[in-house]
């Protein structure tokens, strides 16, 4: 079994004081490993690829809360709309509209996070601050999606101060958006930041959802 239950328990111990939740990132990992972590008590799993997620969802326990955390193409939303609990990676109005359309077909409301570009690498996806507000101005007309918060990925760097600054900036934007659009609403609460290498900094900067894979499942082999 490739699952590191010692690390799993340590991560849970680290996030508990912050009242954050763990998204176990299980991409490229077999259903046997996911089942093992499920048997240890984990219920939220994150996947990056639509076809892989749809296949796993049909083979694993039905009470798993599936989060889609990768870049999502509009033409693939229909494959996960029947069951996905949350989509972390909404980076355009068009994508949000398609999620709303597909959710309506299944009489569901899908929780979504707006992915904000906070890193220095140009390869990462995400909205600018101005684009966040443009999306929010139109989101109110979409009854089958619920904007639950923001998501961001820090720069791939060993500079912890830069990482902290990026997470802190996203938290400030989150607070501003909540005050302007969701004042008094419990639904807008999530801040999805932090992965295996930087989740402790993310927790200190307000993360409510940490996306952790390699600490739990080991390194990934993409071959």
Secondary structure, DSSP 8 states (H G I E B T S, - for coil): ----HHHHHHHHHHHHTTT-EEEEE-TT--HHHHHHHHHTT--EEEES-HHHHHHHHTTS-TT-EEEE-S---GGGHHHHTTT--EEEEE-SHHHHHHHHHHHHHTT--EEEEEEE--SS-TTS--B-HHHHHHHHHHHTT-TTEEEEEEEE---SSS-HHHHHHHHHHHHHHHHHHHHHH-TT-TT--EEE---TTTHHHHHHTT-SEEEE-HHHH------
